[in-house]
């Protein structure tokens, strides 16, 4: 896989491209990097041109300090499309990436073909409610988890993963960290990625600030493209109720629940997730 770079909004954005066809841009979640889509790229690239990007502040993209916002993230996506000569693309976002995708679809409506939102939310709180305390707690927990993982990577990864995967799947992960799930990834692969390319404390703080700028409750009705909303039955951080709420607010949306999966359903239930995505995009 060849890492490519584009100068966008004064920084370098790292990306890679797989396959041919209508373009798809994959936007990853909080503290992750483009390789977090490792279980999707093979299946999707059989039918589409799949473009994975490291958000600013992650992976091999530049990590400038400053106030990260949803508008800045969305502008980076638009800038990458400009750099690649892509006028319109399917957009798929997971978790924080799904928040970025929502904002992109609102800010750049003519640049979206179909939109897929995976395990995400329209905001940490409904409009009018203060999110200061929630953001502070999110930031502190993320930083504490990062610092602990640097001291004991495997055990701390598994400790954090307990909330992101279904209970039975997590038990298998813990029993055999070398096991290749779907013949694609292992716990050891994910731990190595976090240690080598994971965020710094500064990066986590910047990304947490971006969360404070996300609230689309009152603007989701502006999205007129076809939208697929995927929730995971066992997701504790972006519960099914939030997916149902977005389905209620987005006019031309379809809502599906991946049964038996946690927040990281794109890894845990990759074959099912991939097929639902392919069917939606090809319909």
Beta strands, then each sheet from edge to edge (+ up, - down):
strand 1: 4-8
strand 2: 11-18
strand 3: 23-27
strand 4: 49-53
strand 5: 89-94
strand 6: 112-118
strand 7: 227-232
strand 8: 253-258
sheet 1: 1+ 2- 4+ 3+ 5+ 6+ 7+ 8+
end
